[in-house]
Amino acid sequence: MEKQRKRAPSQRSLQTRARILDAAEILFAERGFEGASIRDIAARAGVQVGLVHHHGGGKEELFHRTVARRADELSRIRIEGLEALKARGAVTLHGVIDCFIRPYVTLAQTGGPGWLAYGRLVAHVSADPRWRWIAAECFDPTARRFIEEIAALYPEVDPQLIATGQVYSVSAMLAFLNTGWRIEALSPGADEVRLEQLIDFCVAGVEAMLAQSSA
């Protein structure tokens, strides 16, 4: 006898799951893993605590699902940009870094509060070695793809330096989105920092590192 097919989740179930992940995203971003409780996530989502466990599992699994939810879309946009760059035969260090940074900054600025909160989640994952497995699943494959493209441009450079530049560039990108108020505090009336300035900063930093390697 054939096994009965598993019923697809209803629209209502999908909407509930999305509300739970939206709430988890905001609270994990604001409070970190320890500071966000399942009860608070349930209250923000407007659901019973049991539904959070049903759709998200335990707290660690919910954190994982919340981080993973947007990773595929962001990776797809980045890779598509990189492939378009290669198709034009215009691969440069500036172009590769632009393809990595621009998609997320654009989503964070125009895609709603969830995408901005997502950057804080990425910062939590990047800063805490216990989430190494989440980074390995959600971010490392795409990061390695970009590191390989830069390595192809600079075959004589130690790949470790390129990976270091990649990590520093991500840190600068997250600072660009989350700490602009510090620039205003240190230089009142300063013009808003533009995305192109961030990309130029990252490119110059990586170029400096690569130049040291070949000196």
C-alpha positions in Angstrom: 0.0 0.0 0.0 1.4 3.4 -1.0 2.1 5.7 1.9 -0.4 8.5 2.1 1.1 11.7 0.7 2.0 14.3 3.3 -0.5 17.1 3.1 1.0 20.5 2.0 0.8 23.2 4.7 -2.2 25.4 4.5 -2.0 29.1 3.7 -2.9 29.9 7.3 -0.1 27.7 8.5 2.4 29.3 6.2 1.3 32.8 7.4 1.6 31.7 11.0 5.1 30.4 10.4 6.1 33.6 8.6 4.8 35.7 11.6 6.8 33.6 14.0 10.0 33.9 11.9 9.5 37.6 11.5 9.1 38.0 15.3 12.1 35.8 16.0 14.2 37.8 13.5 13.5 41.1 15.2 13.9 39.9 18.8 17.1 37.8 18.1 18.5 40.8 16.3 17.7 43.2 19.1 18.5 41.0 22.1 20.8 38.2 20.8 20.2 34.5 21.3 20.1 34.6 25.1 18.0 37.7 25.4 15.1 36.6 23.2 12.8 34.1 24.9 10.3 31.8 23.1 7.6 33.4 25.2 8.5 36.9 24.0 8.7 35.7 20.3 5.2 34.1 20.7 3.8 37.3 22.1 5.3 39.4 19.3 3.9 37.0 16.7 0.5 36.9 18.4 0.5 33.1 18.8 0.6 30.5 21.5 4.0 29.3 22.7 3.2 25.8 21.5 2.9 27.1 17.9 6.4 28.6 18.1 7.7 25.1 19.0 5.6 23.5 16.3 6.9 25.8 13.5 10.3 26.5 14.8 11.4 23.6 17.0 13.5 24.4 20.1 15.1 27.8 20.5 18.4 26.9 18.8 16.6 25.4 15.9 14.4 28.5 15.6 17.5 30.7 15.6 18.9 28.5 12.8 15.7 28.6 10.7 15.5 32.4 11.2 19.1 32.9 9.9 18.7 30.4 7.1 15.4 31.9 5.8 16.9 34.8 3.9 20.3 33.2 3.1 19.3 31.5 -0.1 17.7 34.6 -1.6 20.7 36.8 -0.8 23.1 34.2 -2.1 21.1 33.8 -5.4 21.2 37.6 -6.0 24.9 37.8 -5.3 25.8 34.9 -7.5 23.6 36.1 -10.4 25.4 39.5 -10.2 28.8 37.7 -10.3 27.8 35.6 -13.2 26.6 38.6 -15.1 29.9 40.3 -14.4 31.8 37.3 -15.8 29.6 37.1 -18.8 30.5 40.7 -19.7 34.2 39.9 -19.3 34.5 42.6 -16.7 35.8 40.8 -13.6 37.8 43.2 -11.4 38.4 43.3 -7.7 36.0 46.3 -7.5 33.3 44.5 -9.4 33.5 41.3 -7.4 33.3 43.2 -4.1 30.4 45.3 -5.5 28.5 42.1 -6.4 28.9 40.9 -2.8 28.1 44.1 -0.9 25.5 45.9 -3.0 22.7 43.3 -2.9 22.5 43.1 0.9 22.8 46.9 1.4 20.1 47.5 -1.2 17.8 44.9 0.5 18.4 46.3 3.9 17.6 49.9 2.7 14.6 49.1 0.6 13.3 45.6 1.6 11.7 46.4 4.9 12.8 46.2 8.6 13.3 42.4 8.4 16.3 42.7 6.0 17.9 45.3 8.2 17.4 43.1 11.3 18.9 40.3 9.3 22.2 42.1 9.2 22.3 42.1 13.0 21.6 38.4 13.0 24.5 37.9 10.7 26.7 39.9 13.1 25.6 37.6 16.0 26.5 34.5 14.0 29.8 35.9 12.8 30.9 37.0 16.3 30.1 33.8 18.2 32.0 30.5 17.4 29.2 28.4 18.6 27.2 29.3 15.5 30.1 28.2 13.2 27.8 25.4 11.8 25.2 28.0 10.8 27.8 30.1 9.1 29.1 27.0 7.3 25.7 26.2 6.0 24.3 29.6 5.2 27.2 31.8 4.3 30.4 30.0 3.6 29.6 28.5 0.2 28.8 31.9 -1.3 31.8 33.6 0.5 34.1 30.9 -0.8 32.8 31.5 -4.3 33.7 35.2 -4.1 37.1 34.4 -2.5 37.8 32.1 -5.4 37.0 34.8 -8.0 39.4 37.2 -6.3 42.1 34.5 -6.0 41.8 34.0 -9.8 42.7 37.6 -10.2 45.6 37.4 -7.8 46.9 33.8 -8.1 50.2 34.7 -6.4 48.5 35.9 -3.2 47.9 33.6 -0.1 44.2 32.8 -0.1 44.1 33.4 3.6 44.7 37.1 3.0 41.8 37.2 0.6 39.6 35.4 3.1 40.6 37.9 5.8 39.7 40.8 3.5 36.4 39.2 2.9 35.6 39.0 6.6 36.7 42.6 7.1 34.6 43.7 4.2 31.5 42.1 5.7 32.2 43.8 9.0 32.4 47.2 7.2 29.1 46.4 5.4 27.3 45.7 8.7 28.8 48.8 10.3 27.6 50.9 7.3 24.0 49.9 7.9 23.9 49.8 11.7 26.3 52.5 13.0 25.7 55.5 10.8 24.5 57.4 13.9 28.1 57.3 15.1 29.3 59.3 12.1 26.7 62.0 12.9 27.8 62.0 16.5 31.4 62.4 15.6 30.8 64.9 12.8 27.5 66.7 13.2 25.9 67.7 9.9 28.1 65.3 7.9 26.6 64.1 4.6 25.2 60.6 4.6 27.7 58.0 3.7 27.0 56.5 0.3 27.2 52.9 -0.8 29.9 53.7 -3.3 32.1 55.0 -0.5 31.7 51.8 1.4 32.6 49.7 -1.6 35.6 51.9 -2.4 36.7 51.6 1.3 36.5 47.8 1.1 38.3 47.6 -2.2 41.1 49.8 -1.0 41.5 47.8 2.1 41.7 44.5 0.3 44.1 46.0 -2.3 46.4 47.1 0.5 46.5 43.7 2.0 47.2 42.0 -1.3 50.0 44.6 -2.1 51.7 43.7 1.2 51.6 40.0 0.2 53.4 40.7 -3.1 55.9 43.3 -1.7 
